[in-house]
């Protein structure tokens, strides 16, 4: 009996050893083959002969595990780590594009100015399949609903489309001004209703800001009914938002249970809100810019589109969830980063006072803020764009519908391309001292008049915080007005005094650092906070 057990264990040990050796051989062979291919392809890029200058495929980064490729290293949640490594390889091998195997998909990272510009213009790349994947993974839609929500086209001219809705009801000046006006009205009301601000309190600035802005943004976009029905809506929403990219990449529920639960809870609440709103339709002929049940006109037009496409109520709720995220997820941290830099003692000593002087010029006689004037203030707008340059980690992702050369980079049908802002916005060839926050970076001076302004013109594929081409963020104008308006209301109406840094800030003297997350998380989250004392001014709102 003992002999048989020993023989069995010995056989299992031999089998296990053989399996380990086989895996090691396969991984070793895979690495040697991909390493050799990488060096051969990389040399093509540095070859100056005329033949070598023809478009060719980006070198494939070597990897060990077949199928998995570079997925694990790419998934490093210390934001910037992977991009910094890739930039070092770009410098070492003189490359401006690489390819990796990401979750079994051949993925091309293109970070040349010409290549990025080509991505934005090309008709051979698109996003519909990726959007449908987002619908299923991130929004909890059925496959049927995701196809209806993100169709390849809406052929009939008389039919609506999301792009048409955004063009008419989010990008037009009248629509964006109405949305901004409601946001500012609600944000000011939130501050006025907080009695503690009259006496003055100590708060963690970004935590304080996020809660106020969430209420104002959600109300402006969706109406007041949603938060009246679900005052705790922000709780599940925040968990979902923090894990959005993990869901998109298909993280199994076993490893992200709270994210899936938060997604499903948020969608369920939105379903109830939609049903309540549909039970109270507007009267014939009514078409206000804002109403309490469904908020801004753009949301009601989206709901018309849902019905046109035959989306289930569950699919509609998921679609509304991503619409809310489009307004809130990036503008709020951008506002936070801008305020942190304005108020930080580590910033240039005259930065705060110069910003205040500009803001005072935008104050109307009745004490309110002139939003159009805000969007013309040179230093404020330069600092805003510097925040986007330094803190946007956006991945412009496209599927390759037919093989094409993109600025000298040949990509094949069925592959995908990604343009990472982190590598272009922090490229020293594009921006001097790219790791440093420089609020004057985008300032300009007229040679004849000496007038100071700001400009991002001519940056093309070097700077694209809102994406580019047909899929450029439709909420970009409102987002900017929301950020600048929030900053103006706070700084013009409240005394805000720096107390200290809190949390796990990793910047200079404890300045807040970047929150962990997946690469491509758009405006990066804030790790740590700034403790301030905030008190309403006697002349404030």
Secondary structure, 3 states (H helix, E strand, C coil): CHHHHHHHHHHHHHHHHHHHHHHHHHHHHHHHHHHHHHHHHHHHHHCCCCHHHCCECCEECCCCCCCCECHHHHCCCCCCHHHHHHHHHHHHHCCCEEEEEECCEEEEEECCHHHHHHHHHCCCEECHHHHHHHHHHCCCCCHHHHHHHCCCCCCCCCCCCHHHHHHHHCCCHHHHHHHHHHHHHHHHHHHHCCCHHHHCEEEEHHHHHHHHHHHHHHHHHHCCHHHHHCCCHHHHHHHHHHCHHHHHCCCCHHHCHHHHHHHHHHHHHHHHHHHHHHCCCCCCCCCCCEECCCEEHHHHHHHHHHHHHCCCHHHHHHHHHHHHHHHHCCHHHHHHHHHHHHHCCCCCCCHHHHHHHHHHCCECCCCCECHHHHCCCHHHHHHHHHHHHHHEEEEEEEEECCCEEECCEEECCCCEEEEEHHHHHCCCCCCCCCCCCCCCCCEEECCCCCCEEECCCCCHHHCCCCCCHHHCCCCHHHHHHHHHHHHHHHHHHEEEEEEEEECCCCCHHHCCEECCCCCCEEECCEECEEEEEEEECCCCC
